[in-house]
Amino acid sequence: MSDPRERDRGRLRTFLIGGVVGASAAIATARRRRRPRPSRQLPGGLSAFEQAPCFDEQMEQRKKR
């Protein structure tokens, strides 16, 4: 079996590394949340599609039929 002190050091090292990784994840999340999202007034649903150039093409093709 291994030395109990060595095992305790390994556990402490693992705990510290986990703490550093967790803290960096928390900081990254906090930075991401601080950024304000740009407010864009885009239409939703089918009205968004009706403003697309491909919609006009589709309508022209239907008129030709």
PDB file of N, CA, C and O in Angstrom, chain B, residues numbered from 101:
ATOM      1  N   MET B 101       0.832  -1.192   0.000  1.00  0.00           N
ATOM      2  CA  MET B 101       0.000   0.000   0.000  1.00  0.00           C
ATOM      3  C   MET B 101       0.873   1.251   0.000  1.00  0.00           C
ATOM      4  O   MET B 101       2.041   1.210   0.388  1.00  0.00           O
ATOM      5  N   SER B 102       0.290   2.360  -0.440  1.00  0.00           N
ATOM      6  CA  SER B 102       1.056   3.593  -0.492  1.00  0.00           C
ATOM      7  C   SER B 102       1.029   4.288   0.863  1.00  0.00           C
ATOM      8  O   SER B 102       0.225   3.975   1.741  1.00  0.00           O
ATOM      9  N   ASP B 103       1.916   5.216   0.991  1.00  0.00           N
ATOM     10  CA  ASP B 103       2.045   5.985   2.218  1.00  0.00           C
ATOM     11  C   ASP B 103       0.804   6.878   2.393  1.00  0.00           C
ATOM     12  O   ASP B 103       0.386   7.518   1.427  1.00  0.00           O
ATOM     13  N   PRO B 104       0.209   6.941   3.579  1.00  0.00           N
ATOM     14  CA  PRO B 104      -0.980   7.777   3.791  1.00  0.00           C
ATOM     15  C   PRO B 104      -0.717   9.262   3.521  1.00  0.00           C
ATOM     16  O   PRO B 104      -1.610   9.977   3.066  1.00  0.00           O
ATOM     17  N   ARG B 105       0.479   9.718   3.795  1.00  0.00           N
ATOM     18  CA  ARG B 105       0.802  11.124   3.529  1.00  0.00           C
ATOM     19  C   ARG B 105       0.798  11.411   2.034  1.00  0.00           C
ATOM     20  O   ARG B 105       0.323  12.453   1.585  1.00  0.00           O
ATOM     21  N   GLU B 106       1.333  10.473   1.284  1.00  0.00           N
ATOM     22  CA  GLU B 106       1.374  10.632  -0.163  1.00  0.00           C
ATOM     23  C   GLU B 106      -0.046  10.628  -0.745  1.00  0.00           C
ATOM     24  O   GLU B 106      -0.358  11.394  -1.656  1.00  0.00           O
ATOM     25  N   ARG B 107      -0.875   9.774  -0.214  1.00  0.00           N
ATOM     26  CA  ARG B 107      -2.262   9.710  -0.663  1.00  0.00           C
ATOM     27  C   ARG B 107      -2.997  11.020  -0.341  1.00  0.00           C
ATOM     28  O   ARG B 107      -3.774  11.524  -1.152  1.00  0.00           O
ATOM     29  N   ASP B 108      -2.735  11.561   0.856  1.00  0.00           N
ATOM     30  CA  ASP B 108      -3.354  12.826   1.249  1.00  0.00           C
ATOM     31  C   ASP B 108      -2.878  13.976   0.355  1.00  0.00           C
ATOM     32  O   ASP B 108      -3.662  14.852  -0.009  1.00  0.00           O
ATOM     33  N   ARG B 109      -1.597  13.965   0.008  1.00  0.00           N
ATOM     34  CA  ARG B 109      -1.075  14.994  -0.898  1.00  0.00           C
ATOM     35  C   ARG B 109      -1.739  14.918  -2.260  1.00  0.00           C
ATOM     36  O   ARG B 109      -2.063  15.938  -2.867  1.00  0.00           O
ATOM     37  N   GLY B 110      -1.935  13.700  -2.731  1.00  0.00           N
ATOM     38  CA  GLY B 110      -2.599  13.514  -4.025  1.00  0.00           C
ATOM     39  C   GLY B 110      -4.024  14.039  -3.990  1.00  0.00           C
ATOM     40  O   GLY B 110      -4.479  14.679  -4.938  1.00  0.00           O
ATOM     41  N   ARG B 111      -4.722  13.770  -2.907  1.00  0.00           N
ATOM     42  CA  ARG B 111      -6.090  14.271  -2.765  1.00  0.00           C
ATOM     43  C   ARG B 111      -6.116  15.795  -2.682  1.00  0.00           C
ATOM     44  O   ARG B 111      -6.977  16.443  -3.277  1.00  0.00           O
ATOM     45  N   LEU B 112      -5.170  16.358  -1.942  1.00  0.00           N
ATOM     46  CA  LEU B 112      -5.092  17.812  -1.822  1.00  0.00           C
ATOM     47  C   LEU B 112      -4.790  18.443  -3.179  1.00  0.00           C
ATOM     48  O   LEU B 112      -5.393  19.452  -3.545  1.00  0.00           O
ATOM     49  N   ARG B 113      -3.862  17.850  -3.920  1.00  0.00           N
ATOM     50  CA  ARG B 113      -3.504  18.359  -5.241  1.00  0.00           C
ATOM     51  C   ARG B 113      -4.724  18.305  -6.166  1.00  0.00           C
ATOM     52  O   ARG B 113      -4.998  19.261  -6.892  1.00  0.00           O
ATOM     53  N   THR B 114      -5.447  17.197  -6.138  1.00  0.00           N
ATOM     54  CA  THR B 114      -6.651  17.066  -6.960  1.00  0.00           C
ATOM     55  C   THR B 114      -7.694  18.099  -6.562  1.00  0.00           C
ATOM     56  O   THR B 114      -8.346  18.685  -7.426  1.00  0.00           O
ATOM     57  N   PHE B 115      -7.857  18.325  -5.278  1.00  0.00           N
ATOM     58  CA  PHE B 115      -8.818  19.312  -4.794  1.00  0.00           C
ATOM     59  C   PHE B 115      -8.438  20.713  -5.258  1.00  0.00           C
ATOM     60  O   PHE B 115      -9.303  21.476  -5.689  1.00  0.00           O
ATOM     61  N   LEU B 116      -7.166  21.056  -5.174  1.00  0.00           N
ATOM     62  CA  LEU B 116      -6.719  22.384  -5.593  1.00  0.00           C
ATOM     63  C   LEU B 116      -6.865  22.592  -7.099  1.00  0.00           C
ATOM     64  O   LEU B 116      -7.288  23.661  -7.541  1.00  0.00           O
ATOM     65  N   ILE B 117      -6.522  21.587  -7.877  1.00  0.00           N
ATOM     66  CA  ILE B 117      -6.669  21.703  -9.329  1.00  0.00           C
ATOM     67  C   ILE B 117      -8.143  21.853  -9.690  1.00  0.00           C
ATOM     68  O   ILE B 117      -8.494  22.658 -10.552  1.00  0.00           O
ATOM     69  N   GLY B 118      -9.000  21.084  -9.035  1.00  0.00           N
ATOM     70  CA  GLY B 118     -10.440  21.205  -9.273  1.00  0.00           C
ATOM     71  C   GLY B 118     -10.953  22.582  -8.909  1.00  0.00           C
ATOM     72  O   GLY B 118     -11.821  23.127  -9.590  1.00  0.00           O
ATOM     73  N   GLY B 119     -10.418  23.148  -7.833  1.00  0.00           N
ATOM     74  CA  GLY B 119     -10.820  24.491  -7.429  1.00  0.00           C
ATOM     75  C   GLY B 119     -10.418  25.542  -8.444  1.00  0.00           C
ATOM     76  O   GLY B 119     -11.182  26.464  -8.732  1.00  0.00           O
ATOM     77  N   VAL B 120      -9.222  25.403  -8.983  1.00  0.00           N
ATOM     78  CA  VAL B 120      -8.743  26.354  -9.992  1.00  0.00           C
ATOM     79  C   VAL B 120      -9.585  26.247 -11.261  1.00  0.00           C
ATOM     80  O   VAL B 120      -9.974  27.263 -11.837  1.00  0.00           O
ATOM     81  N   VAL B 121      -9.862  25.033 -11.692  1.00  0.00           N
ATOM     82  CA  VAL B 121     -10.679  24.834 -12.894  1.00  0.00           C
ATOM     83  C   VAL B 121     -12.088  25.375 -12.660  1.00  0.00           C
ATOM     84  O   VAL B 121     -12.644  26.034 -13.538  1.00  0.00           O
ATOM     85  N   GLY B 122     -12.667  25.110 -11.505  1.00  0.00           N
ATOM     86  CA  GLY B 122     -14.002  25.602 -11.198  1.00  0.00           C
ATOM     87  C   GLY B 122     -14.063  27.121 -11.132  1.00  0.00           C
ATOM     88  O   GLY B 122     -15.019  27.733 -11.608  1.00  0.00           O
ATOM     89  N   ALA B 123     -13.040  27.725 -10.542  1.00  0.00           N
ATOM     90  CA  ALA B 123     -13.005  29.182 -10.446  1.00  0.00           C
ATOM     91  C   ALA B 123     -12.875  29.813 -11.824  1.00  0.00           C
ATOM     92  O   ALA B 123     -13.520  30.824 -12.101  1.00  0.00           O
ATOM     93  N   SER B 124     -12.060  29.237 -12.685  1.00  0.00           N
ATOM     94  CA  SER B 124     -11.915  29.791 -14.030  1.00  0.00           C
ATOM     95  C   SER B 124     -13.215  29.648 -14.821  1.00  0.00           C
ATOM     96  O   SER B 124     -13.557  30.524 -15.616  1.00  0.00           O
ATOM     97  N   ALA B 125     -13.927  28.565 -14.610  1.00  0.00           N
ATOM     98  CA  ALA B 125     -15.226  28.403 -15.280  1.00  0.00           C
ATOM     99  C   ALA B 125     -16.223  29.437 -14.771  1.00  0.00           C
ATOM    100  O   ALA B 125     -17.002  29.983 -15.554  1.00  0.00           O
ATOM    101  N   ALA B 126     -16.208  29.709 -13.481  1.00  0.00           N
ATOM    102  CA  ALA B 126     -17.117  30.708 -12.914  1.00  0.00           C
ATOM    103  C   ALA B 126     -16.798  32.100 -13.449  1.00  0.00           C
ATOM    104  O   ALA B 126     -17.709  32.875 -13.738  1.00  0.00           O
ATOM    105  N   ILE B 127     -15.523  32.419 -13.582  1.00  0.00           N
ATOM    106  CA  ILE B 127     -15.120  33.726 -14.114  1.00  0.00           C
ATOM    107  C   ILE B 127     -15.540  33.855 -15.579  1.00  0.00           C
ATOM    108  O   ILE B 127     -16.033  34.904 -15.994  1.00  0.00           O
ATOM    109  N   ALA B 128     -15.346  32.795 -16.359  1.00  0.00           N
ATOM    110  CA  ALA B 128     -15.735  32.829 -17.774  1.00  0.00           C
ATOM    111  C   ALA B 128     -17.239  33.011 -17.916  1.00  0.00           C
ATOM    112  O   ALA B 128     -17.697  33.734 -18.800  1.00  0.00           O
ATOM    113  N   THR B 129     -18.000  32.366 -17.059  1.00  0.00           N
ATOM    114  CA  THR B 129     -19.461  32.511 -17.104  1.00  0.00           C
ATOM    115  C   THR B 129     -19.877  33.920 -16.727  1.00  0.00           C
ATOM    116  O   THR B 129     -20.784  34.481 -17.342  1.00  0.00           O
ATOM    117  N   ALA B 130     -19.236  34.495 -15.736  1.00  0.00           N
ATOM    118  CA  ALA B 130     -19.573  35.853 -15.313  1.00  0.00           C
ATOM    119  C   ALA B 130     -19.264  36.854 -16.411  1.00  0.00           C
ATOM    120  O   ALA B 130     -20.034  37.789 -16.631  1.00  0.00           O
ATOM    121  N   ARG B 131     -18.160  36.672 -17.096  1.00  0.00           N
ATOM    122  CA  ARG B 131     -17.809  37.581 -18.204  1.00  0.00           C
ATOM    123  C   ARG B 131     -18.811  37.462 -19.334  1.00  0.00           C
ATOM    124  O   ARG B 131     -19.183  38.461 -19.950  1.00  0.00           O
ATOM    125  N   ARG B 132     -19.239  36.266 -19.600  1.00  0.00           N
ATOM    126  CA  ARG B 132     -20.176  36.043 -20.691  1.00  0.00           C
ATOM    127  C   ARG B 132     -21.527  36.687 -20.387  1.00  0.00           C
ATOM    128  O   ARG B 132     -22.182  37.196 -21.297  1.00  0.00           O
ATOM    129  N   ARG B 133     -21.943  36.675 -19.155  1.00  0.00           N
ATOM    130  CA  ARG B 133     -23.237  37.232 -18.780  1.00  0.00           C
ATOM    131  C   ARG B 133     -23.243  38.749 -18.753  1.00  0.00           C
ATOM    132  O   ARG B 133     -24.305  39.356 -18.888  1.00  0.00           O
ATOM    133  N   ARG B 134     -22.088  39.379 -18.583  1.00  0.00           N
ATOM    134  CA  ARG B 134     -22.018  40.838 -18.496  1.00  0.00           C
ATOM    135  C   ARG B 134     -22.247  41.533 -19.818  1.00  0.00           C
ATOM    136  O   ARG B 134     -22.690  42.681 -19.841  1.00  0.00           O
ATOM    137  N   ARG B 135     -21.958  40.873 -20.906  1.00  0.00           N
ATOM    138  CA  ARG B 135     -22.084  41.507 -22.217  1.00  0.00           C
ATOM    139  C   ARG B 135     -23.552  41.746 -22.544  1.00  0.00           C
ATOM    140  O   ARG B 135     -24.359  40.817 -22.524  1.00  0.00           O
ATOM    141  N   PRO B 136     -23.889  42.984 -22.842  1.00  0.00           N
ATOM    142  CA  PRO B 136     -25.281  43.237 -23.228  1.00  0.00           C
ATOM    143  C   PRO B 136     -25.539  42.705 -24.632  1.00  0.00           C
ATOM    144  O   PRO B 136     -24.703  42.835 -25.527  1.00  0.00           O
ATOM    145  N   ARG B 137     -26.681  42.121 -24.801  1.00  0.00           N
ATOM    146  CA  ARG B 137     -27.042  41.609 -26.111  1.00  0.00           C
ATOM    147  C   ARG B 137     -27.607  42.746 -26.955  1.00  0.00           C
ATOM    148  O   ARG B 137     -28.382  43.562 -26.456  1.00  0.00           O
ATOM    149  N   PRO B 138     -27.232  42.804 -28.200  1.00  0.00           N
ATOM    150  CA  PRO B 138     -27.792  43.858 -29.049  1.00  0.00           C
ATOM    151  C   PRO B 138     -29.272  43.592 -29.285  1.00  0.00           C
ATOM    152  O   PRO B 138     -29.677  42.468 -29.584  1.00  0.00           O
ATOM    153  N   SER B 139     -30.059  44.629 -29.146  1.00  0.00           N
ATOM    154  CA  SER B 139     -31.489  44.459 -29.366  1.00  0.00           C
ATOM    155  C   SER B 139     -31.787  44.711 -30.832  1.00  0.00           C
ATOM    156  O   SER B 139     -31.714  45.841 -31.315  1.00  0.00           O
ATOM    157  N   ARG B 140     -32.115  43.662 -31.511  1.00  0.00           N
ATOM    158  CA  ARG B 140     -32.443  43.769 -32.927  1.00  0.00           C
ATOM    159  C   ARG B 140     -33.935  43.541 -33.076  1.00  0.00           C
ATOM    160  O   ARG B 140     -34.497  42.602 -32.511  1.00  0.00           O
ATOM    161  N   GLN B 141     -34.549  44.389 -33.822  1.00  0.00           N
ATOM    162  CA  GLN B 141     -35.975  44.286 -34.056  1.00  0.00           C
ATOM    163  C   GLN B 141     -36.216  43.526 -35.358  1.00  0.00           C
ATOM    164  O   GLN B 141     -36.557  44.118 -36.382  1.00  0.00           O
ATOM    165  N   LEU B 142     -36.038  42.238 -35.306  1.00  0.00           N
ATOM    166  CA  LEU B 142     -36.258  41.413 -36.486  1.00  0.00           C
ATOM    167  C   LEU B 142     -37.625  40.753 -36.388  1.00  0.00           C
ATOM    168  O   LEU B 142     -38.041  40.331 -35.309  1.00  0.00           O
ATOM    169  N   PRO B 143     -38.300  40.667 -37.484  1.00  0.00           N
ATOM    170  CA  PRO B 143     -39.590  39.993 -37.448  1.00  0.00           C
ATOM    171  C   PRO B 143     -39.405  38.501 -37.220  1.00  0.00           C
ATOM    172  O   PRO B 143     -38.387  37.925 -37.606  1.00  0.00           O
ATOM    173  N   GLY B 144     -40.367  37.900 -36.609  1.00  0.00           N
ATOM    174  CA  GLY B 144     -40.292  36.478 -36.351  1.00  0.00           C
ATOM    175  C   GLY B 144     -41.288  35.723 -37.206  1.00  0.00           C
ATOM    176  O   GLY B 144     -42.163  36.315 -37.838  1.00  0.00           O
ATOM    177  N   GLY B 145     -41.146  34.424 -37.217  1.00  0.00           N
ATOM    178  CA  GLY B 145     -42.094  33.584 -37.927  1.00  0.00           C
ATOM    179  C   GLY B 145     -42.038  33.780 -39.430  1.00  0.00           C
ATOM    180  O   GLY B 145     -40.968  33.996 -40.000  1.00  0.00           O
ATOM    181  N   LEU B 146     -43.200  33.703 -40.071  1.00  0.00           N
ATOM    182  CA  LEU B 146     -43.268  33.818 -41.528  1.00  0.00           C
ATOM    183  C   LEU B 146     -42.976  35.221 -42.031  1.00  0.00           C
ATOM    184  O   LEU B 146     -42.538  35.387 -43.169  1.00  0.00           O
ATOM    185  N   SER B 147     -43.206  36.221 -41.216  1.00  0.00           N
ATOM    186  CA  SER B 147     -42.925  37.590 -41.672  1.00  0.00           C
ATOM    187  C   SER B 147     -41.437  37.800 -41.923  1.00  0.00           C
ATOM    188  O   SER B 147     -41.067  38.627 -42.756  1.00  0.00           O
ATOM    189  N   ALA B 148     -40.595  37.082 -41.235  1.00  0.00           N
ATOM    190  CA  ALA B 148     -39.157  37.162 -41.491  1.00  0.00           C
ATOM    191  C   ALA B 148     -38.839  36.572 -42.862  1.00  0.00           C
ATOM    192  O   ALA B 148     -37.982  37.087 -43.580  1.00  0.00           O
ATOM    193  N   PHE B 149     -39.522  35.508 -43.217  1.00  0.00           N
ATOM    194  CA  PHE B 149     -39.291  34.867 -44.503  1.00  0.00           C
ATOM    195  C   PHE B 149     -39.807  35.731 -45.646  1.00  0.00           C
ATOM    196  O   PHE B 149     -39.221  35.738 -46.729  1.00  0.00           O
ATOM    197  N   GLU B 150     -40.884  36.450 -45.422  1.00  0.00           N
ATOM    198  CA  GLU B 150     -41.473  37.271 -46.481  1.00  0.00           C
ATOM    199  C   GLU B 150     -40.561  38.416 -46.908  1.00  0.00           C
ATOM    200  O   GLU B 150     -40.721  38.941 -48.010  1.00  0.00           O
ATOM    201  N   GLN B 151     -39.625  38.811 -46.082  1.00  0.00           N
ATOM    202  CA  GLN B 151     -38.696  39.875 -46.432  1.00  0.00           C
ATOM    203  C   GLN B 151     -37.445  39.360 -47.132  1.00  0.00           C
ATOM    204  O   GLN B 151     -36.604  40.150 -47.562  1.00  0.00           O
ATOM    205  N   ALA B 152     -37.320  38.055 -47.247  1.00  0.00           N
ATOM    206  CA  ALA B 152     -36.131  37.468 -47.863  1.00  0.00           C
ATOM    207  C   ALA B 152     -36.269  37.474 -49.385  1.00  0.00           C
ATOM    208  O   ALA B 152     -37.376  37.323 -49.901  1.00  0.00           O
ATOM    209  N   PRO B 153     -35.155  37.648 -50.116  1.00  0.00           N
ATOM    210  CA  PRO B 153     -35.203  37.646 -51.589  1.00  0.00           C
ATOM    211  C   PRO B 153     -35.723  36.325 -52.154  1.00  0.00           C
ATOM    212  O   PRO B 153     -36.373  36.317 -53.199  1.00  0.00           O
ATOM    213  N   CYS B 154     -35.453  35.234 -51.492  1.00  0.00           N
ATOM    214  CA  CYS B 154     -35.911  33.945 -52.009  1.00  0.00           C
ATOM    215  C   CYS B 154     -37.435  33.852 -51.985  1.00  0.00           C
ATOM    216  O   CYS B 154     -38.017  33.111 -52.778  1.00  0.00           O
ATOM    217  N   PHE B 155     -38.085  34.587 -51.094  1.00  0.00           N
ATOM    218  CA  PHE B 155     -39.546  34.588 -51.050  1.00  0.00           C
ATOM    219  C   PHE B 155     -40.107  35.232 -52.311  1.00  0.00           C
ATOM    220  O   PHE B 155     -41.079  34.744 -52.887  1.00  0.00           O
ATOM    221  N   ASP B 156     -39.489  36.330 -52.734  1.00  0.00           N
ATOM    222  CA  ASP B 156     -39.926  36.989 -53.964  1.00  0.00           C
ATOM    223  C   ASP B 156     -39.773  36.052 -55.162  1.00  0.00           C
ATOM    224  O   ASP B 156     -40.655  35.987 -56.019  1.00  0.00           O
ATOM    225  N   GLU B 157     -38.672  35.337 -55.221  1.00  0.00           N
ATOM    226  CA  GLU B 157     -38.447  34.386 -56.313  1.00  0.00           C
ATOM    227  C   GLU B 157     -39.510  33.301 -56.300  1.00  0.00           C
ATOM    228  O   GLU B 157     -40.030  32.914 -57.346  1.00  0.00           O
ATOM    229  N   GLN B 158     -39.822  32.826 -55.135  1.00  0.00           N
ATOM    230  CA  GLN B 158     -40.831  31.781 -54.990  1.00  0.00           C
ATOM    231  C   GLN B 158     -42.199  32.275 -55.470  1.00  0.00           C
ATOM    232  O   GLN B 158     -42.929  31.547 -56.143  1.00  0.00           O
ATOM    233  N   MET B 159     -42.530  33.494 -55.124  1.00  0.00           N
ATOM    234  CA  MET B 159     -43.822  34.064 -55.526  1.00  0.00           C
ATOM    235  C   MET B 159     -43.872  34.252 -57.051  1.00  0.00           C
ATOM    236  O   MET B 159     -44.911  34.017 -57.669  1.00  0.00           O
ATOM    237  N   GLU B 160     -42.759  34.673 -57.653  1.00  0.00           N
ATOM    238  CA  GLU B 160     -42.710  34.847 -59.105  1.00  0.00           C
ATOM    239  C   GLU B 160     -42.894  33.500 -59.802  1.00  0.00           C
ATOM    240  O   GLU B 160     -43.602  33.416 -60.805  1.00  0.00           O
ATOM    241  N   GLN B 161     -42.273  32.465 -59.287  1.00  0.00           N
ATOM    242  CA  GLN B 161     -42.408  31.129 -59.879  1.00  0.00           C
ATOM    243  C   GLN B 161     -43.853  30.642 -59.789  1.00  0.00           C
ATOM    244  O   GLN B 161     -44.341  30.000 -60.719  1.00  0.00           O
ATOM    245  N   ARG B 162     -44.530  30.930 -58.710  1.00  0.00           N
ATOM    246  CA  ARG B 162     -45.931  30.501 -58.561  1.00  0.00           C
ATOM    247  C   ARG B 162     -46.838  31.262 -59.523  1.00  0.00           C
ATOM    248  O   ARG B 162     -47.817  30.705 -60.020  1.00  0.00           O
ATOM    249  N   LYS B 163     -46.524  32.530 -59.789  1.00  0.00           N
ATOM    250  CA  LYS B 163     -47.341  33.318 -60.715  1.00  0.00           C
ATOM    251  C   LYS B 163     -47.203  32.788 -62.145  1.00  0.00           C
ATOM    252  O   LYS B 163     -48.156  32.842 -62.922  1.00  0.00           O
ATOM    253  N   LYS B 164     -46.021  32.277 -62.491  1.00  0.00           N
ATOM    254  CA  LYS B 164     -45.783  31.761 -63.842  1.00  0.00           C
ATOM    255  C   LYS B 164     -46.544  30.473 -64.094  1.00  0.00           C
ATOM    256  O   LYS B 164     -46.829  30.164 -65.251  1.00  0.00           O
ATOM    257  N   ARG B 165     -46.875  29.731 -63.101  1.00  0.00           N
ATOM    258  CA  ARG B 165     -47.554  28.434 -63.263  1.00  0.00           C
ATOM    259  C   ARG B 165     -48.949  28.592 -63.698  1.00  0.00           C
ATOM    260  O   ARG B 165     -49.656  27.601 -63.880  1.00  0.00           O
TER     261      ARG B 165
END
